[in-house]
Amino acid sequence: MTGDGEPSGFEELLAEHCASIGALTRHLREVILAARPDLTERVYRGWPGLGFHHPSRGCIAAVYPARDHVSVGFEHGADLPDPHGLLEGTGRRLRYLRFKPDDSAPTHEHLIEYLALATA
């Protein structure tokens, strides 16, 4: 962890992205940690993303900044209910919510709801 509570390498992860993507990534991180303070974080430089780990369920989600959006991927998203039809992806396991700096859907309330489903 850095002095401000961010995991080591978090700012380096954001350094290659524009200011709006960096701000959105930071905001989504704050939403996740406020909703689920029991989660721990880890920067994955190879993916590159910020993983969130539950004490008993292991890695449940990760935030992935990209050129024009930020994805929040759910490790076992293919097994999650999708009450709002917002999960994207076709892989065997991973599903994700895609956030854009100027977009209103999905909302942060949706993110919190999907986090609860992932940790249930």
PyMOL commands that set and color helices and strands:
alter all, ss='L'
color gray80, all
select helices_A, chain A and resi 10-14+19-35+77-79+108-119
alter helices_A, ss='H'
color red, helices_A
select strands_A, chain A and resi 40-44+49-54+58-65+70-74+95-99
alter strands_A, ss='S'
color yellow, strands_A
deselect
rebuild
show_as cartoon
